[in-house]
């Protein structure tokens, strides 16, 4: 639409590159269509159209026209119409008008909840879900609902709205929208009532908290549909390359992708025992892929080929149930890097890179509130997504809108959780409720993959949230037989005779001499560096260090060198933190594991004799002399170690007599039953609200500890407060760029980029994608120790490290290495 055709039409956005204007009419109609399509997956299509068509209704107000034109230089600063865009940024309310519009349209004496949920979604589309009750008991929902006309300009907006927008909004049936919400809410209520009827003590069981919690998840998922529709339309208007990319994504050809996977699986060796077992596991997953949607477990010893077997289940399950995508949720970026490469090499053959498989785990760039900044983070729109458990949990419970935007793409999907035993203990109840919701109310399926299956379907206090597994949930037909067939190691128990650092190092040196190679896995970075230095000083050949103090590119280079040496039968001694335990395809003849949880010990064993190169490898379990290993702040490791030592005491004699093995499913079950019982007080995500103890489970549920009140049946959650609490604990680390290899050039280019032109923004996206492999996550105390060695890029806010504080052997170090820093940094 040309400038002359615009006339006095309200404007939604003005493109920075060329000053082109997007009318509000175009934006609202487009977002309405997109939001309706997205919300169809959760049965709220008409509601999505209404939310999309009303979300920016407040932009019809004159004050917003003055603001947006002032911000883009179209109004002279000396004009009476001019509004200072800096001081007014975020202060002109353009969301409450649309929220009040839908409230007025839908409010009904019998169904106020549904009008409330629509109001909350529209008024929260820039902030994230607001609190219904503030922590002090104030009814924040009522305050927002009753905001004065002079502050929201609803009457003015209704008088100025474009006829096409008015017609669209008025055409949406009030009855259909209320019925959509009624059906979804009733579905939640019926499921929770049914679950409570089968509780061990139904009289003491109340489904109220679970019902509130899941209605809150429904609201967040609906908000996600609106957020993504809004951001997509805005981004497509601002960046034509993004619009073209979305068109190219199209609908994936799942049968073609399945064919590529079958070709890759056919290459599994049938000449070796491990190759035949991996093929059998993949076949079992295929056989079960036609099962009904639900929550399944895939319990396979390490080295059994879980990644491709679970992918075989997922692709065929997608085709069976006409689902949209597959999302892999993985605990560590180190596993993502390896698994993405494997899957991308198979599925993206002859395809445009990045259009089939997405890798998303960057936390380098600080969170931006503008949609331009959020464009750099994916909305998980590709057919196959690899992300971290942290990103998944942030999507469900984090603050703001950047993460919440992705939630609707978890609906109508297969969610594959790799190494599910690493789920943070404080998130157990939240996770179980959320996964039940995604499967039961959003049409998804889930697969929990691990060699050490936690008892998420049988947790203490099940009314607080436990998984509702599918009928016959385990995909493997005979676990006991499978674990016997994949037994490749013998455990050596040293826990009765604690050791110091030198003694552990001497065991490792002896194992390397005797077996040819040895892997030591420790609990802390300081022990990794200490043992690495000790063994190196003994003039031992080919000693390596691996920890998260090193960037991904550095870790990959070390692992490639180690694999090459192992293949040549050269002597190798590798000292690593627990990052190597999960998903890293590497095999040593001897492994030493410092005492930790049984799940960690068995994962460590998975790096020993992985491909059955010999009859049995050796895994030494070592206990450190009390006081020498500082795991005071590492609650999960400390508590897991204590429970393991208890289990070890119970089963030591049986194992020593050859009547059992630490990998036996019944021993694993005993370990998790003790572990969950011991830690049940942490499983609802405890938090501290100005000295008042509460949990996120309560804040996002019935909020029964809040002194405030709301009408019966209405939402009363403290959504924003809970989200901030979640983010404050979950996002403790900060990503920084490090000057390893190509990272030096990436830092230099990012530091010199101009601020605003489109070419610079495109280059910035490319650089940030590369930068993920040259970043290290650091806790606040580690950043503080580095002091001025960490710098901040003025334009982007991205942190980077001076070259003098990155060691070529051990990574980030607080002590200067003596290397000179580049002046152009």
Secondary structure, 3 states (H helix, E strand, C coil): CCHHHHCCCCEEEECCCCCCEEEHHHHHHHHHHHHHHHHHHHCCHHHHHHHHHHCCHHHHCHHHHHHHHHHCCCCCCCCCCCCCHHHHCCCCCCCHHHHHHHHHHHCCCCCHHHHHHHHHHHHCCCCCCCECECCCCCEHHHHHHCCCHHHHCHHHHHHHCCHHHHHHHHHCCHHHHHHHHHHHHHHHHHHHHHHHHCCCCHHHCCCHHHHHHHHHHHHHHHHHHHHHHHHHHHHHHHCHHHHHHHHHHCCCCHHHHHHHHHHHHCCCCCCCHHHHHHHHHHHHHHHHCCCCCCEEEEECCCCCCHHHHHHHHHHHHHHHHCCCEEEEEECCHHHHHHHHHHHHHHHCCCCCCCCCEEEECCCCCCCCCCHHHHCCCCCCCCCEEEEEHHHHHHHHHCCCCCCHHHHHHHCCEEEEEECHHHCCHHHHHHHHHHHHHHHHCCCCEEEEEECCCCCCCCCCCHHHCCCCCCCCCECCCCHHHHHHHCCCEEEEECCCCCECHHHHHHHHHHHHHHHCEEEEECCCHHHHHHHHHHHHHCCCCCEEEECCCCCHHHHHHHHHHHHHHHHCCCCEEEEECHHHCCCCCCCECEEEEECCCHHHHHHHHCCECCCCCCCCEEEEEECECCCCCCCCCCHHHHHHHHHHHHHHHHHHHHHHCCCCCCCCHHHHHHHHHHHHHHCHHHCCCEEEECCEEEEHHHHCCCCCCCCCCCCCCCCCCEHHHHHHHHHHHHCCCEEEECCCCCHHHHHHHHHHCCCCCHHHHHHHHHHHHHHHHHEEEECHHHHHHHHHHEEECCCCCCEEECHHHEECCCEECCCCCCCCCCCCC
